[in-house]
């Protein structure tokens, strides 16, 4: 499956190599849905391959896709401000 460049994989999961919490937008995700550090992204990001999950979470907006992802795995993102990080 080809990447849909929807940005969900850069928001929904936690990415410890980037100190990115569950459900928070990666600071490297561009408005276009592409990665600003694509050439030097962490191995966990480079090894990700789109699969059937992408079809299961399809929705019109990024927020809806992230909510579908979290719901599918029975996860909940931390409420804003709980992580101690400021939004960029």
C-alpha positions as CSV (number, residue, x, y, z in Angstrom):
1,X,0.0,0.0,0.0
2,X,1.3,3.5,-0.9
3,X,1.5,6.1,1.8
4,X,-1.4,8.4,1.8
5,X,0.6,11.2,3.4
6,X,-2.2,11.8,5.8
7,X,0.1,12.4,8.8
8,X,-1.7,10.0,11.2
9,X,1.4,8.0,11.9
10,X,3.1,11.3,12.9
11,X,0.4,12.1,15.4
12,X,-1.4,9.1,16.8
13,X,1.4,6.8,18.1
14,X,4.1,7.8,20.7
15,X,7.5,8.1,19.2
16,X,10.0,7.9,22.0
17,X,13.0,8.6,19.8
18,X,11.5,12.0,19.2
19,X,10.1,12.4,22.7
20,X,6.7,12.6,21.1
21,X,3.7,11.5,23.3
22,X,0.7,9.5,22.2
23,X,-1.8,11.6,20.3
24,X,0.4,14.7,20.0
25,X,1.5,16.1,16.6
26,X,5.2,15.5,15.8
27,X,7.0,18.8,15.7
28,X,8.5,17.6,12.3
29,X,5.2,17.0,10.6
30,X,4.6,19.7,7.9
31,X,1.2,21.0,6.9
32,X,1.5,19.0,3.7
33,X,1.5,15.7,5.7
34,X,5.2,15.2,5.0
35,X,8.1,14.9,7.4
36,X,10.5,17.9,7.7
37,X,13.4,15.6,8.7
38,X,12.6,12.7,6.3
39,X,16.2,12.1,5.3
40,X,17.3,11.9,9.0
41,X,14.2,10.6,10.7
42,X,14.5,7.9,13.4
43,X,14.7,4.2,12.5
44,X,11.2,3.7,13.9
45,X,9.8,6.2,11.5
46,X,11.9,4.9,8.5
47,X,10.8,1.3,9.1
48,X,7.1,2.2,9.2
49,X,5.2,0.8,6.2
50,X,1.5,1.7,5.4
51,X,-0.7,-1.3,5.8
52,X,-4.4,-2.3,6.3
53,X,-4.5,-0.1,9.5
54,X,-4.4,2.9,7.2
55,X,-7.6,1.8,5.6
56,X,-9.3,1.1,9.0
57,X,-8.8,4.6,10.3
58,X,-9.7,6.5,7.1
59,X,-11.6,9.7,7.9
60,X,-11.8,13.2,6.3
61,X,-9.6,15.0,8.9
62,X,-6.4,14.3,10.7
63,X,-8.2,14.7,14.1
64,X,-10.7,12.1,13.1
65,X,-8.1,9.7,11.8
66,X,-6.1,10.0,15.1
67,X,-9.3,9.4,17.1
68,X,-10.0,6.3,15.0
69,X,-6.4,5.0,15.6
70,X,-6.6,5.6,19.3
71,X,-10.0,4.0,19.6
72,X,-8.9,1.0,17.5
73,X,-6.2,0.3,20.0
74,X,-8.1,1.2,23.1
75,X,-5.8,4.2,23.8
76,X,-6.4,7.7,25.0
77,X,-4.1,10.6,24.4
78,X,-3.1,12.6,27.4
79,X,-5.2,15.8,27.9
80,X,-3.5,18.9,26.7
81,X,-1.0,20.2,29.3
82,X,-0.6,16.9,31.2
83,X,2.6,16.1,29.4
84,X,4.2,19.3,30.4
85,X,5.0,20.2,26.9
86,X,4.0,23.4,25.2
87,X,2.3,23.3,21.8
88,X,4.3,24.7,18.9
